[in-house]
């Protein structure tokens, strides 16, 4: 598994982790087993949120990591409607209890909400000072919102920006990725296989993924994840509640594609036009 610097936090984090969105809909035993399989395979970046199952998924994650918290890069997120200064602190404390841990490695604002961004950031810094979180970041922020956050927080404080990113949705490459790289902010791609049929792009896209995979002894999903983590700023958090698939996804962390393979994927899955804001699901 390749590890990269996670923004300017000083942490070295595996390029492929595991996401947990909608795990409350899955078999609980299978979900816990999948998280543990990902950890066993080196995907020790675990992402969750208080929003997921109204806290239920954080409890599943807490069960999965029980007895093996050391070495895990654990991330959760505060709901925007909870993200007042006092509400952010209280939400974090609830997440810590559900996760069965004393500290989060990173805590994110899930998306821009009704509370002033300055209040949320002040709460994040309060939580850092109290030793309850090691770093903080944002999710679903475009370059304009990132600029606002940077002006409030100052340089080197925003650890990451978690955004939708998959082969059929590459619009963050127009401006968001460049802004993040300029300011030392990690880019964490969620839902890296998209929603619906995989692979996207029809027969040609499937052919390119299969051909590259065959050359490396890798699956199309592993090739897709390798492409989405090809830059030093990029991480991916594929979700799976099946242990075998979680292990397969984690295997992508060791795959490095050649320049000609990256170019072939770029042609098969073009980034498309620039749009206002960032895409979400």
C-alpha positions as CSV (number, residue, x, y, z in Angstrom):
1,X,0.0,0.0,0.0
2,X,1.3,3.4,-1.0
3,X,1.2,6.1,1.7
4,X,1.2,9.8,1.1
5,X,1.4,13.0,3.2
6,X,-2.1,13.9,4.2
7,X,-2.0,17.6,3.5
8,X,0.2,19.3,6.0
9,X,-0.9,17.3,9.0
10,X,2.4,15.3,9.2
11,X,0.4,12.1,8.9
12,X,1.3,9.5,6.2
13,X,-2.0,7.9,5.1
14,X,-2.7,5.0,2.7
15,X,-3.9,6.2,-0.7
16,X,-6.9,3.8,-0.6
17,X,-9.0,3.6,2.5
18,X,-12.6,2.5,3.2
19,X,-15.8,4.6,3.2
20,X,-18.9,3.7,5.2
21,X,-21.8,5.8,3.7
22,X,-25.1,3.8,3.8
23,X,-23.5,0.9,5.7
24,X,-26.6,1.1,8.0
25,X,-28.5,-0.5,5.1
26,X,-26.2,-3.5,5.0
27,X,-25.8,-6.6,7.1
28,X,-24.0,-5.4,10.3
29,X,-21.8,-8.4,10.7
30,X,-20.8,-8.2,7.0
31,X,-20.0,-4.5,7.3
32,X,-17.8,-5.0,10.4
33,X,-16.0,-7.8,8.6
34,X,-15.5,-5.7,5.5
35,X,-13.9,-2.9,7.6
36,X,-11.6,-5.3,9.3
37,X,-10.7,-6.9,6.0
38,X,-9.7,-3.5,4.6
39,X,-7.6,-2.8,7.7
40,X,-5.9,-6.2,7.3
41,X,-5.1,-5.3,3.7
42,X,-3.5,-2.0,4.7
43,X,-6.4,0.3,4.0
44,X,-6.2,1.9,7.5
45,X,-7.9,5.2,6.5
46,X,-11.5,4.8,7.8
47,X,-14.1,7.4,7.0
48,X,-17.5,7.8,8.6
49,X,-19.9,10.6,9.7
50,X,-22.6,11.2,12.3
51,X,-25.0,11.6,9.4
52,X,-24.6,8.0,8.3
53,X,-27.5,6.1,9.9
54,X,-27.9,8.9,12.4
55,X,-24.8,7.6,14.3
56,X,-25.4,3.9,13.7
57,X,-22.5,3.6,11.3
58,X,-20.1,5.2,13.7
59,X,-21.1,2.5,16.2
60,X,-20.3,-0.2,13.5
61,X,-16.9,1.4,12.9
62,X,-16.3,1.5,16.6
63,X,-17.0,-2.2,16.8
64,X,-14.8,-2.9,13.8
65,X,-11.8,-1.0,15.2
66,X,-12.1,-2.2,18.8
67,X,-8.7,-3.3,20.0
68,X,-6.8,-2.0,17.0
69,X,-7.3,1.8,17.1
70,X,-3.5,2.4,16.9
71,X,-2.4,2.7,13.3
72,X,-5.8,3.7,12.0
73,X,-6.4,7.1,10.5
74,X,-10.0,7.7,11.7
75,X,-12.1,10.4,10.2
76,X,-15.7,11.6,10.9
77,X,-17.8,14.5,9.9
78,X,-20.2,17.0,11.6
79,X,-23.6,17.6,10.1
80,X,-23.9,21.2,8.8
81,X,-27.0,21.9,11.0
82,X,-24.9,20.9,14.0
83,X,-21.9,23.0,13.1
84,X,-22.3,26.0,15.3
85,X,-19.3,26.6,17.6
86,X,-20.9,24.9,20.6
87,X,-22.8,22.3,18.4
88,X,-19.6,21.2,16.6
89,X,-17.9,20.4,19.9
90,X,-20.9,18.5,21.2
91,X,-21.3,16.6,17.9
92,X,-17.6,15.6,18.1
93,X,-18.0,14.4,21.6
94,X,-21.0,12.2,20.6
95,X,-19.0,10.8,17.7
96,X,-16.1,9.9,19.9
97,X,-18.4,8.0,22.3
98,X,-20.0,6.1,19.4
99,X,-16.6,5.3,17.9
100,X,-15.1,4.2,21.3
101,X,-12.1,6.4,20.9
102,X,-10.6,9.5,22.6
103,X,-9.4,11.3,19.5
104,X,-10.2,11.6,15.8
105,X,-7.3,11.9,13.4
106,X,-9.4,14.3,11.2
107,X,-12.8,15.9,11.6
108,X,-14.7,17.4,8.7
109,X,-17.6,19.8,8.0
110,X,-19.8,17.6,5.8
111,X,-20.8,20.5,3.6
112,X,-21.5,24.2,3.9
113,X,-24.5,24.9,6.1
114,X,-26.4,27.5,8.0
115,X,-23.8,28.4,10.6
116,X,-21.0,30.9,10.0
117,X,-17.9,29.1,8.7
118,X,-15.8,31.0,11.2
119,X,-17.7,29.5,14.1
120,X,-17.2,26.0,12.8
121,X,-13.5,26.6,12.3
122,X,-13.2,28.1,15.8
123,X,-14.8,25.0,17.2
124,X,-12.4,22.8,15.2
125,X,-9.4,24.6,16.6
126,X,-10.9,24.3,20.1
127,X,-11.1,20.6,19.6
128,X,-7.5,20.4,18.4
129,X,-6.4,22.3,21.5
130,X,-8.4,19.9,23.7
131,X,-6.7,16.9,22.1
132,X,-10.0,15.5,20.8
133,X,-9.1,15.8,17.1
134,X,-5.6,16.0,15.5
135,X,-6.6,17.9,12.4
136,X,-9.7,19.2,10.6
137,X,-10.9,19.6,7.0
138,X,-14.0,20.1,4.9
139,X,-16.1,18.2,2.4
140,X,-18.0,19.2,-0.8
141,X,-16.2,22.6,-1.0
142,X,-15.4,24.2,-4.3
143,X,-12.5,26.5,-4.8
144,X,-14.4,29.6,-3.7
145,X,-15.5,28.1,-0.4
146,X,-11.9,26.8,0.1
147,X,-10.7,30.3,-0.3
148,X,-13.1,31.6,2.3
149,X,-12.0,28.9,4.7
150,X,-8.3,29.6,4.1
151,X,-8.8,33.3,4.8
152,X,-10.4,32.4,8.1
153,X,-8.1,29.7,9.2
154,X,-4.8,30.7,7.8
155,X,-2.3,28.6,5.9
156,X,-1.7,25.0,6.8
157,X,-4.8,24.4,8.8
158,X,-7.2,22.8,6.3
159,X,-6.1,19.1,6.2
160,X,-8.3,17.9,3.3
161,X,-11.3,18.4,1.1
162,X,-13.5,15.4,0.6
163,X,-15.3,15.5,-2.8
164,X,-17.1,13.3,-5.3
165,X,-14.6,11.9,-7.7
166,X,-14.9,8.9,-10.1
167,X,-14.0,8.1,-13.7
168,X,-17.3,9.6,-15.1
169,X,-17.1,12.7,-12.8
170,X,-13.7,14.4,-13.0
171,X,-14.8,18.1,-12.9
172,X,-12.9,18.8,-9.7
173,X,-9.7,18.6,-11.8
174,X,-10.5,21.9,-13.4
175,X,-10.0,24.1,-10.3
176,X,-10.5,22.3,-7.0
177,X,-7.5,19.9,-7.3
178,X,-5.2,22.7,-8.3
179,X,-6.3,24.9,-5.4
180,X,-5.8,22.1,-2.9
181,X,-2.4,21.2,-4.2
182,X,-1.3,24.9,-4.1
183,X,-2.3,25.1,-0.5
184,X,-1.2,21.7,0.8
185,X,-4.8,20.3,1.1
186,X,-5.3,16.6,0.6
187,X,-8.0,15.6,-1.9
188,X,-10.1,12.7,-0.8
189,X,-12.4,11.2,-3.4
190,X,-15.6,9.6,-2.2
191,X,-17.8,7.2,-4.2
192,X,-14.9,6.4,-6.5
193,X,-16.9,3.9,-8.6
194,X,-19.8,6.2,-9.1
195,X,-23.4,5.2,-8.5
196,X,-24.9,2.6,-10.8
197,X,-23.2,0.4,-13.4
198,X,-19.4,0.0,-13.2
199,X,-17.5,0.7,-15.3
200,X,-19.0,3.8,-16.9
201,X,-18.2,4.9,-20.4
202,X,-19.5,2.0,-22.4
203,X,-17.6,-0.7,-24.1
204,X,-14.5,1.4,-24.9
205,X,-14.0,2.4,-21.2
206,X,-14.5,-1.2,-20.1
207,X,-11.9,-2.4,-22.7
208,X,-9.3,0.1,-21.6
209,X,-9.7,-0.8,-17.9
210,X,-9.6,-4.5,-18.7
211,X,-6.5,-4.3,-20.8
212,X,-4.6,-2.2,-18.3
213,X,-5.7,-4.6,-15.5
214,X,-4.5,-7.6,-17.5
215,X,-1.1,-6.0,-17.9
216,X,-0.8,-5.6,-14.1
217,X,-2.7,-8.6,-12.9
218,X,-5.3,-6.2,-11.5
219,X,-9.0,-5.9,-11.7
220,X,-10.8,-3.0,-13.4
221,X,-11.8,-1.5,-10.1
222,X,-8.2,-1.6,-8.9
223,X,-7.2,0.2,-12.1
224,X,-9.8,2.8,-11.6
225,X,-8.7,3.5,-8.0
226,X,-5.0,3.7,-9.1
227,X,-6.0,6.3,-11.7
228,X,-8.0,8.3,-9.1
229,X,-5.0,8.3,-6.7
230,X,-2.4,9.0,-9.3
231,X,-1.3,12.4,-8.0
232,X,0.5,13.0,-4.6
233,X,-2.5,14.9,-3.3
234,X,-5.1,12.3,-4.0
235,X,-6.8,9.6,-1.8
236,X,-9.8,7.4,-2.3
237,X,-12.3,5.9,0.1
238,X,-14.3,3.2,-1.7
239,X,-17.2,1.7,0.4
240,X,-17.9,-2.0,0.5
241,X,-19.7,-4.1,3.1
242,X,-18.3,-7.3,1.6
243,X,-14.9,-8.5,2.9
244,X,-13.7,-9.8,-0.4
245,X,-14.5,-6.6,-2.3
246,X,-12.9,-4.5,0.5
247,X,-9.7,-6.6,0.1
248,X,-9.8,-6.2,-3.6
249,X,-10.2,-2.4,-3.4
250,X,-7.3,-2.2,-0.9
251,X,-5.1,-4.0,-3.4
252,X,-5.2,-0.9,-5.6
253,X,-3.0,0.9,-3.2
254,X,0.1,-0.8,-4.5
255,X,-0.7,-0.3,-8.2
256,X,1.2,2.4,-10.1
257,X,0.1,3.0,-13.7
258,X,2.5,4.0,-16.5
259,X,2.2,7.4,-18.2
260,X,0.8,5.8,-21.4
261,X,-1.9,3.9,-19.3
262,X,-2.9,7.1,-17.6
263,X,-3.2,8.8,-21.0
264,X,-5.4,6.0,-22.3
265,X,-7.7,6.3,-19.3
266,X,-7.8,10.1,-19.7
267,X,-9.0,9.6,-23.2
268,X,-11.5,6.9,-22.3
269,X,-12.9,8.9,-19.4
270,X,-12.5,12.6,-20.3
271,X,-12.9,15.1,-17.5
272,X,-15.6,17.1,-19.3
273,X,-16.4,20.7,-18.9
274,X,-15.9,22.9,-15.9
275,X,-19.1,23.6,-13.8
276,X,-19.9,26.0,-11.0
277,X,-19.5,24.4,-7.5
278,X,-18.6,20.8,-7.0
279,X,-20.7,17.7,-7.9
280,X,-22.4,15.9,-5.0
281,X,-24.7,12.9,-4.6
